[in-house]
């Protein structure tokens, strides 16, 4: 539907919701990068292991698009659905989508504060100017998509890095708007912001490395052999987690996510990083009345062991 009703009519030749089609067209796909939180490369930028595939191109981070196509999409939205004098999307549809229907508060710069939410679009202000925006992200990717309808100026930034890339994408967008608005002390202000961001980033990398070094000193608190924890654990809402026994650890698989666990501090618990570059989470194994491992807890949800 997206291809038939929007991409093709709008001339978005380098836009698709399918990785397979992007590769078939031999489009250049930016590789995703994250900051590693594991002990071996803690604090370093590495390529994300969680690649985009057709089966995980959901509504959250589900479109590949070139920056020129993004410019066309923003022009279409600023011009009531028109491109090159042709009505691609009805003006009523654009108006309805950009109308706020509920109050919202955003705490993410540069468009922080009170605003409204429309149909997919956030409506807020930047320096007292109305701004319409919707950003996106996925491990290793970040997008900034926004425009000022009254000033008829838009900014799109696509970054293949979500560690520092997200902050820099928003900073670039704010710089573009401030340049357009002729904000005073522009260069000095953004030189300071950039230095503050880099300083914070260096501190974060050092903190990640220090935490990884401390975690490396932990010992396993498992009360049974690794093989006893192996198996599939199911939750009707979230699906299946598979635990695989390795020689000196437990591997964890959940859909397209897979990782190797590290020790945690409580009995029968392990630490996992399911999303590349993410914070660690805890899986706790639960024994039944007979002392057997009958279930596990992950993220506040119980997964029951599936009988072999």
C-alpha positions as CSV (number, residue, x, y, z in Angstrom):
1,X,0.0,0.0,0.0
2,X,2.8,2.4,0.9
3,X,4.5,1.6,-2.4
4,X,1.4,2.0,-4.5
5,X,-0.1,5.1,-2.8
6,X,2.9,7.1,-1.7
7,X,6.3,6.0,-2.8
8,X,5.7,5.5,-6.5
9,X,3.3,8.5,-7.0
10,X,5.7,10.8,-5.0
11,X,8.7,9.6,-7.1
12,X,10.5,8.2,-4.0
13,X,12.7,5.9,-6.1
14,X,15.1,5.2,-3.2
15,X,12.6,4.3,-0.6
16,X,11.3,0.9,0.4
17,X,9.8,-1.0,3.4
18,X,11.6,-4.2,2.3
19,X,15.3,-4.9,2.8
20,X,15.1,-7.5,0.1
21,X,13.9,-5.0,-2.5
22,X,16.6,-2.5,-1.5
23,X,19.2,-5.2,-2.1
24,X,17.6,-6.3,-5.3
25,X,17.8,-2.7,-6.6
26,X,21.4,-2.6,-5.3
27,X,20.6,0.5,-3.2
28,X,23.4,1.4,-0.8
29,X,22.3,0.6,2.7
30,X,24.1,2.3,5.6
31,X,25.4,-0.3,8.1
32,X,24.1,0.3,11.7
33,X,26.6,1.1,14.5
34,X,26.2,1.0,18.2
35,X,28.4,1.5,21.3
36,X,29.4,-1.9,22.6
37,X,28.6,-2.7,26.3
38,X,30.3,-6.1,26.4
39,X,33.6,-6.6,28.2
40,X,35.7,-7.3,25.1
41,X,34.9,-4.1,23.2
42,X,33.2,-2.0,26.0
43,X,33.0,1.6,25.1
44,X,33.9,1.1,21.4
45,X,31.8,1.7,18.3
46,X,30.9,-1.6,16.6
47,X,28.6,-2.8,13.9
48,X,25.3,-3.9,15.3
49,X,24.6,-7.6,15.1
50,X,20.9,-6.9,14.8
51,X,20.6,-6.3,11.1
52,X,17.3,-5.1,9.4
53,X,15.5,-7.9,7.5
54,X,12.1,-8.0,5.9
55,X,10.6,-9.7,8.9
56,X,11.6,-7.0,11.4
57,X,10.6,-4.0,9.2
58,X,7.7,-3.0,11.5
59,X,6.1,0.4,11.8
60,X,8.9,1.3,14.3
61,X,11.9,1.9,12.1
62,X,10.5,0.2,9.0
63,X,11.5,2.3,6.0
64,X,14.8,2.7,4.2
65,X,15.0,6.1,2.5
66,X,17.6,8.3,0.8
67,X,18.1,11.9,2.0
68,X,16.9,13.2,-1.3
69,X,13.7,11.2,-1.0
70,X,13.2,12.5,2.5
71,X,13.4,16.0,1.1
72,X,10.6,15.1,-1.3
73,X,8.5,13.7,1.5
74,X,9.0,16.8,3.6
75,X,8.1,19.0,0.6
76,X,4.9,17.0,0.0
77,X,3.9,17.5,3.7
78,X,4.6,21.2,3.6
79,X,2.7,21.7,0.3
80,X,-0.6,20.0,1.3
81,X,0.2,16.8,-0.5
82,X,1.5,18.4,-3.7
83,X,4.8,17.8,-5.5
84,X,5.6,19.6,-8.8
85,X,2.1,20.9,-9.0
86,X,0.6,17.3,-8.8
87,X,-1.7,16.3,-5.9
88,X,0.0,13.1,-4.6
89,X,-1.9,12.8,-1.3
90,X,-5.2,14.6,-0.7
91,X,-5.0,17.9,1.1
92,X,-7.6,16.8,3.6
93,X,-5.5,13.8,4.5
94,X,-2.4,15.9,5.1
95,X,-4.4,18.4,7.1
96,X,-6.0,15.7,9.3
97,X,-2.6,14.0,9.9
98,X,-1.0,17.3,11.0
99,X,-3.8,18.3,13.3
100,X,-3.2,17.8,17.1
101,X,-5.8,15.6,18.8
102,X,-4.3,15.1,22.3
103,X,-1.9,17.0,24.5
104,X,1.6,15.7,24.9
105,X,4.9,16.7,26.6
106,X,8.2,15.9,25.1
107,X,11.5,15.9,27.1
108,X,13.8,15.4,24.2
109,X,15.6,18.3,22.7
110,X,15.4,20.3,20.5
111,X,11.5,20.3,20.6
112,X,11.0,19.8,24.3
113,X,7.9,21.0,26.2
114,X,4.2,20.9,25.8
115,X,2.7,20.1,22.4
116,X,0.1,18.0,20.7
117,X,0.0,14.6,18.9
118,X,-1.7,14.2,15.5
119,X,-1.8,11.1,13.3
120,X,1.9,10.2,13.5
121,X,3.1,13.7,13.7
122,X,4.1,15.6,16.9
123,X,3.2,19.3,16.9
124,X,5.3,21.6,19.0
125,X,7.4,24.8,19.0
126,X,11.0,25.7,18.5
127,X,11.8,29.3,19.6
128,X,8.1,30.2,19.4
129,X,7.8,28.9,15.9
130,X,5.4,26.0,15.1
131,X,7.2,22.8,14.3
132,X,5.8,19.4,13.1
133,X,8.1,16.4,13.6
134,X,8.4,12.7,14.0
135,X,11.8,11.1,14.7
136,X,12.7,7.4,14.3
137,X,15.2,4.9,15.6
138,X,16.4,1.3,15.7
139,X,19.6,-0.1,17.1
140,X,22.3,1.5,15.0
141,X,20.0,4.1,13.3
142,X,18.4,7.4,14.1
143,X,16.4,9.8,12.0
144,X,15.3,13.4,12.6
145,X,12.3,14.5,10.4
146,X,10.8,18.0,11.0
147,X,9.5,21.1,9.4
148,X,8.2,24.6,10.2
149,X,5.0,25.0,8.3
150,X,4.7,28.7,8.7
151,X,8.3,29.3,7.6
152,X,8.1,26.6,4.9
153,X,11.5,25.2,5.9
154,X,12.2,21.6,6.7
155,X,15.2,19.5,8.0
156,X,15.9,15.8,7.6
157,X,18.9,14.1,9.1
158,X,19.6,10.3,8.8
159,X,22.4,8.8,10.9
160,X,23.6,5.2,11.1
161,X,24.7,5.5,14.7
162,X,22.5,5.7,17.8
163,X,25.1,6.2,20.4
164,X,26.0,9.8,19.8
165,X,24.4,10.0,16.4
166,X,20.9,10.8,17.8
167,X,22.1,13.8,19.8
168,X,24.1,15.1,16.9
169,X,21.2,14.6,14.4
170,X,19.0,16.8,16.6
171,X,21.8,19.3,17.1
172,X,22.3,19.6,13.3
173,X,18.6,20.1,12.8
174,X,18.5,22.8,15.5
175,X,21.5,24.5,14.0
176,X,19.8,24.6,10.6
177,X,16.7,26.2,12.1
178,X,18.7,28.7,14.1
179,X,20.7,29.6,11.0
180,X,17.5,30.1,9.0
181,X,16.0,32.2,11.9
182,X,19.3,34.2,12.2
183,X,19.6,33.4,15.9
184,X,22.3,35.5,17.6
185,X,25.7,34.0,18.8
186,X,25.0,30.9,16.6
187,X,28.5,29.7,16.0
188,X,29.7,30.2,19.6
189,X,26.6,28.6,21.0
190,X,26.9,25.4,18.9
191,X,30.6,25.2,19.4
192,X,29.9,25.0,23.1
193,X,27.1,22.4,22.6
194,X,29.3,20.3,20.4
195,X,32.1,20.3,23.0
196,X,29.7,19.5,25.8
197,X,28.3,16.6,23.8
198,X,31.7,15.2,23.0
199,X,32.8,15.5,26.6
200,X,29.7,13.7,27.8
201,X,30.2,11.0,25.2
202,X,33.8,10.4,26.3
203,X,32.6,10.1,29.8
204,X,29.9,7.6,28.8
205,X,32.5,5.5,27.0
206,X,34.8,5.5,30.0
207,X,31.8,4.6,32.3
208,X,30.8,1.7,30.1
209,X,34.4,0.3,30.1
210,X,34.6,0.7,33.9
211,X,31.3,-1.1,34.4
212,X,32.3,-3.9,32.1
213,X,35.6,-4.4,34.0
214,X,33.7,-4.7,37.2
215,X,31.2,-7.1,35.7
216,X,34.1,-9.3,34.5
217,X,35.0,-10.0,38.1
218,X,31.6,-11.6,38.9
219,X,31.2,-15.3,39.3
220,X,28.2,-17.4,38.2
221,X,25.5,-17.7,40.8
222,X,23.8,-20.6,39.1
223,X,23.0,-23.5,41.5
224,X,22.8,-26.1,38.8
225,X,25.0,-27.1,35.7
226,X,24.5,-25.0,32.6
227,X,22.8,-27.9,30.8
228,X,20.0,-27.9,33.3
229,X,18.9,-24.4,32.3
230,X,18.8,-25.2,28.6
231,X,15.4,-25.4,26.9
232,X,12.6,-23.2,25.5
233,X,10.5,-21.0,27.8
234,X,7.2,-19.6,26.4
235,X,5.0,-16.5,27.2
236,X,1.7,-16.3,25.4
237,X,2.1,-12.6,24.8
238,X,5.8,-12.2,24.1
239,X,6.8,-15.5,22.5
240,X,9.6,-17.9,23.2
241,X,13.0,-17.5,24.8
242,X,15.5,-20.3,24.1
243,X,18.4,-21.0,26.5
244,X,21.3,-22.8,25.0
245,X,24.1,-24.2,27.2
246,X,27.6,-23.3,26.1
247,X,30.8,-24.5,27.6
248,X,31.2,-21.6,30.0
249,X,28.0,-19.6,29.6
250,X,24.3,-19.6,28.6
251,X,23.3,-18.3,25.2
252,X,19.9,-16.6,24.9
253,X,17.7,-16.4,21.8
254,X,14.4,-14.5,21.4
255,X,13.2,-14.1,17.8
256,X,15.9,-12.3,15.9
257,X,17.7,-11.4,19.1
258,X,20.5,-13.5,20.4
259,X,23.3,-12.9,22.9
260,X,25.6,-14.7,25.3
261,X,24.9,-14.1,29.0
262,X,27.2,-13.0,31.7
263,X,27.0,-13.7,35.5
264,X,24.7,-11.6,37.7
265,X,24.7,-11.2,41.5
266,X,21.7,-13.2,42.7
267,X,21.2,-17.0,42.8
268,X,20.0,-18.5,39.5
269,X,20.2,-15.2,37.6
270,X,22.0,-14.2,34.5
271,X,22.7,-10.8,32.8
272,X,21.8,-10.3,29.1
273,X,22.1,-7.5,26.6
274,X,19.3,-8.4,24.1
275,X,19.5,-5.2,22.0
276,X,22.9,-4.3,20.6
277,X,24.2,-1.3,22.5
278,X,21.5,-1.6,25.1
279,X,21.6,-1.7,28.9
280,X,21.9,-5.0,30.6
281,X,18.8,-6.9,31.8
282,X,18.3,-9.7,34.2
283,X,16.8,-13.1,33.6
284,X,15.9,-15.0,36.8
285,X,15.2,-18.7,36.7
286,X,12.4,-20.0,39.0
287,X,12.3,-23.5,40.6
288,X,9.1,-25.4,41.0
289,X,8.0,-27.2,44.2
290,X,10.2,-30.2,43.2
291,X,13.3,-27.9,42.8
292,X,13.2,-28.2,39.0
293,X,13.6,-25.2,36.8
294,X,10.1,-24.6,35.6
295,X,10.1,-21.0,34.4
296,X,12.0,-17.8,34.1
297,X,11.3,-14.1,34.6
298,X,12.4,-11.5,32.1
299,X,11.3,-7.9,32.1
300,X,8.6,-8.6,34.6
301,X,7.0,-11.4,32.5
302,X,7.0,-15.1,33.3
303,X,8.0,-17.6,30.6
304,X,7.0,-21.2,31.3
305,X,9.4,-24.0,30.3
306,X,8.1,-26.0,27.4
307,X,8.2,-29.8,27.9
308,X,10.7,-31.5,25.6
